[in-house]
Amino acid sequence: MKKPLIGITMGDPCGIGPEIILKAVSSPMLNGKADFLIIGSSGVLCKIAERMGSTIAFSGNSGNIVFKKEQLLSISLKSESLDSAAVADSYNHNHNQLSLLPFDNFPADKCFSHVPSAEGGRASVECILKGVDLAMEGHIDAVVTAPINKEAVKLGGFDYPGHTELLKERTNTKDVVMLMVGDKLKVSFVTSHIALSQVHKIITTDKIATAITITANALKRYMGIADPNIAVCGLNPHSGEAGRFGTEEEKIIIPAINRVKEMGIMCSGPVPADVVFFKARNGHFDAVVALYHDQGAIPIKLLAFETGVNITLGIPIVRTSPDHGTAYDIAGKGIANPDSMIEAIKYAIMMAEK
């Protein structure tokens, strides 16, 4: 079977994105599983590699794959600092083809500033947009996006609250759902980057039913779960306690659950948020639908802070990312943990193959 070609966008050039990309594609855990196309600045990658004690060699324009006017550069990456002779050996034997689609959209000397900047935000978004376009056009099989910084994105002239909203607009998709996976949990979200004070105004029966349906379809298609059993979080303490602590459960959430049940989806709830994740982790549910960001993100990041993955569902391409931020505080020190990026790439490969 032909290996998938996975596009990896650089992320914020001042964050840990470039470092964890280089570490991930060097990992023996990914040997022979895919070919990789890094979309980003060659200057930034070279400087980060040098800081890591690694070397990157560009062989020049390969000439065999052309995306519009840009030509790919093939990369040879060797690293003594990663303590893996097998890494260099794997590249010598071309187990994975590693290429770069170069963007000269950020001054490489500024990659060690480690603060949000308009230039960094603009560069990170431009790489994502290119990656999405390549996937939409069928040139690559999936996109893995390294972390971006929301403040930098705003400074760069974009008003996206996060990846999810950017992907929704760029792919012209009506309904998009964020799914986080980590440890034994799979958690999708009805809302994502909105103020907590707005959640009760935005959630509707239609939105909840749509999130459940998209989640169930993804579990079937990508995760191999033939008949997924999904739980929906309550919004209020104790799921409202029969209306005593709020009426959203009875008026909004339960009608959504009943609707998807009529469609043949196994769905339970509303289950109190202080109970549902324990049950899901112990195998009672295949996934949990959370109503707002922190309700679902806290348990995922508590259990899988260094290995969690963010997946965008509903869009016509495969997109995953590490479930953490730019970590400006440790960027450039060579100590960033690539495990979440490795897991994101593994999910992208699995989903692309299916």
N, C-alpha and C positions, 0 to 999 in steps of 0.2 A: 504494500500500500504506500502511495506517495505521501511523504511527510508534509504536514501543513506548514505554511509560511506565516509566521506570527510577527506582526508589526508591534514594536515597542516604542512608545513616545517618551521623549527625554524627561518630561516633567519640568518643574522649576529648576533652572540651571544652578541656582544658588542653594538648593536643598540637597537631600540625599539621593534623589532620583538617579542621576548619572552613576553614582557609586553602586547602588544596589542593582542597577541594570548590568553593569560589568561583572559584578560578583555572580549574579544569577545565571547569565549566559555562560559563565565559566564553570558552573556547578556540574559535577558528574551526575547529579540527579536528573539532569536534562539531556545527557548525552544521547544522541541518535534519535531523539523524540520529535524534533522539529527543526526547521530552518528559521533564522531570525533576521528581521530587518529593523535596525534601530533608526528612528527618525529623530534627528537632533543635530547638535553642533559638534563637528569634529574637533574643534579647538577645545571646547569644554571637556569632551570625553578624554582627550589626550592629557589635559591638565589633571583631571581626576585620576586617571590611570597612573600618571607619574606620582601623584601624592600617595597612591596605594602601593607603590613599588612595583607597578606593572608596566608593560609596554604595549602600545598599539601600533601596528604597522598597516598602512593603507597601500594596497597594491595598485591603486589608480583606477580609472574608470573601467568597469568590467565590460561594458558595451553590450552585454547580452540581455539585459533587462532595462527597459527605459520607461519611466513614468513621466509622460509628457516631455519636458525639456531636461529633467534631472536624470543623471545617470548614477547608478549605484557604485559605491566603492566597496570592495571586499576588504574585510578586516582580519588581521591575524592578531590574536590577543594572547599574551603569555604573562604569567604572574608567579613570582616566587613568594610574594607575601601571602597568597592564599594557601600556601603549603600543599600544593597538589601537582605533582609531576604528571598525574593523569590528565590534568586540565590541558597542559601544553600538548601532551600526546594526542588528546582527542581532537585538537585543532589541526595537528600535523596530518592526521588521518581523515580530516574533513567529515567527522561524524555529524556535525552540524555546520551548515553553511551560514556564515555570519556576514551580513552586509550593512552598509550605512547609506541612508538617504540624507545627504548633508544639508543642513540649514545653517546659513551664516547670518542668523538673526539675533545674535547676542555676543557682546564683547567677551571673549574667553577670559580675559584678565579679571573680570568682575565676578567670576563664579565663586570666589572665596569671600564675597562680601556678606553672605549669609543673612540677608535681610530682604523683605519684600520690596520689589521694585517694579516700575512700569515696564522696563525692558524685559525683566524676567517673566512677568505675567504675560506679556504679549508673546514672547517666544514660546512659552509653554502651551498657550492656546493655539498658536499657529501650527505647532507640531501635531496637536490632537486633531485639528481640523483636517490636516493632510492625511493623517492615519485613517480617520473616518471615511474620507473620500476614497482612499485606496481600497478600503474594505467594501464600500458601497459599489465600487466599480469592478470588484472581483479580483483585484491584483494581489490582495493578501487575504488570508483566511480568518484572521482575528486581530483585534487590537488590544494590547495591554498598555495601560496608561500609568506612567510613574506619577507620584504625587505632585499636585499643584497647590498653590497658596491662594486662597480666596481674596485676600487683601491685594496681593500682587496682580491678580486677574483684573480686579476692579481698577487698580492704578493703570493697567495696560489698556484700558478703554473698553473692557467687556463687562457686561452686567450679569454674567452667569453666577448663580449662587454656588454651583458645583458642576461636576462632570455630568450628572444626570440630566440637568436642564440643558446643558450644551448639546449633549447627544440627542436629546429629544428634538431640539430645533434643527440640528444639522441633518438628521435623518428624516425630518418631517413626519414624526411619529405622534399619534394622538395620545396613546396611553403607554407610559413608561413606568416601570417598577424597579426599585433598587432592592437587590438581594444581597445580604451579607452571609457568608459562610465561614465557620471556624469552630474548632473543637468538634462537638457532635451536634452543633446547632446550624439551622438554616432559617434566617429571619428576613422577611420582606416587609416593605413599608408602604402604607397608604399615602403618607405625606413624607417629605424629606426635609429640605432646608427652609423651614418656615418658623416664625416665632411661636413659642408654646401657647401664647395668648390667642393665637389665631386657629389652633388645631380644631377646636370644637365648632368653629364657624365654617371650616373647609371640608371636614369629613362628611360624606353623604353615603347613603345606601349604595348608590351607583359606584362611587369611588372604591368603596370597600369590596363590593362584589367583583369589580374589575381587577383589583389587586389579588384577590383570592384566585380568580380564574387564570390570570397570567402566571401566577406562582405555580399553580397545579400543572398547567401546560408545560412549564419549564422543567419541573421535576420529572415529568414523564419523558420529555424529549431528550434532556441532557443528563439527568441523574439516574436514569434507569429505574425509576420508581413507577411501577405500572398503575397503581391505584393509590395516590398519595393521600395521607390523612393530615389535614391542616387544622390548626387551632388559631383562633382570632383572639387577640388581647381585648380585655375590657378597657375602657377609657378611664373610668372612675375607680376609686378604692373599692375593693370587693365587687368589681363589676357593677357598681351602682347600688348593690344591696336592695334589689327590687324597687328601685326608684328613690330610695332614701338619700343616696349620695349623688344623684344625677340621673337623668332620663335618657341619655344618649344610647345606652345599651338597648333599652326597650324600643326606642323610636327609630334608631338608625342601624345599629349593628346586627341585632337579631333578624330584622327583615333581610339584610344582605346575606346572612348565613343561610336563611331559609331559601333564598333565591338560588344560591349556588348548589344547595342540596337537590333542588328540583332539576338541576342540570346534571346531576350524577356525581358531584364532587363530595367526597367525604370531608366534612367540616364540623368542628366543634367550637362552642363558645357562646358568648364571650367568656373567656377564662381570665381570672384576675392575673395581672402582670406579675405579681409576686409569687405566683404558683406555676404559671404556664411554661416558663423556661426550664425549671427543674424537671417537669414532666417530659418536655421535649427532649432534654438531654438524656433522659432515661428511657427513651424509645417509645413514649406514648404517642408522639406526633412526629411526622416527617418534616414539618416546617411550621413556623409561627408567623402570622401576619400581625405586625405591630402597627399602631395608629400614628405614631410620631417618632422622630429621629432617635432621641435618647432612650425611649422606651425599649427599643430593640438593639441599639448600638451598645448600650452599657453592658448587657450580659455577654455579647459577642466579644467585646474588647477586654472584658474581665477574664474570659476563658482563653482567648486566642489573640492577644494583643500583637504578638509577633508573627502570627501565621494566618490571620484573617484575610479574607478576600471579598472585594466588592464586585458584584456582577450586575450589569444593566440588562433587565428583561424587557421584552416588548419591542425592541428595536430590530431592524432587519439584518443586523450584523452581530458578531460575537465580540463583546467587550468586557474585560475584567481589569481589576487593578488591585494593588496592595491596599489593605484596609488601615492605612495610617497616613500621616501628613508628611510635610517636607522636612521636619526635624532640623530646622536651621541651627539649633544649639549644638548638634553633633556633626553637622555637614562638614566635609573636608578633613575629618579626623581619621577616616579609614576604619571606623568602628561600627558603621551602620549594619544592622542585621538584614540580610537579603531574603530571609525565609518567607516573608509575606509575598515578595515579588516572585519567588520561585513557585509558591503555591498558586499565585495568580496566573503565571504562565502555564502551569500544569492544568488548571481549569480551562484556560483558553484552548489548549491543545485538545483536551477531552471534548469540549463543546464543538470545536471546529471539525473534529473527526466524526461527530454525530450529526 
